[in-house]
C-alpha cells in the first residue's frame, strides 16, 4: 500500500500488485478486501476522497475515480507526463503535475473527479527557464498552498482554490 484515505464508512488504500495498480477497502482498517482496479500502467501512489468520491493517481497520466467509496472504478487520462500531488477540497479535487511535453507545472481541477480542467500556475518561482515541479498540495484557509522545486531550489506557492 502506498496511500490511504478515509471515506464515510471506512478506508480506501491504493498501491501495487506485481507492478499493476491495486486497490483495497476496509470498514475498520484491520481487515482489507482487494477490489478490481481500473486498467492502468504502473501502481497507484496517491489517493484522496471527498465523501465517498475517491480519486487515485499514479504512474503517468491516469486518473481513476470511484463514486462508491472505492468499490468500483473508472479510469481516464489527463494531458500530463506525470501527476505528482493530489488534494480533496471543498470545491472538489486538485491535481498537480507536469503537462505533456514540458518541464513546467500545471494544476488540474475537477468538481467531481470525472471532468478535469488544466490551468498553468503563475507567480514567483513557477515561471521561466528550467524545470519546475509541485510535489505537495494543502488547503490553507480558503486557498491552496503548494510545495515543490524550481530547478533545484525549494519553493512554496500560494493561490486561490481553482
Order of alpha helices (4+ residues) and beta strands (2+ residues): beta-beta-beta-beta-beta-beta-beta-beta-beta-beta-beta-beta-beta-beta-beta
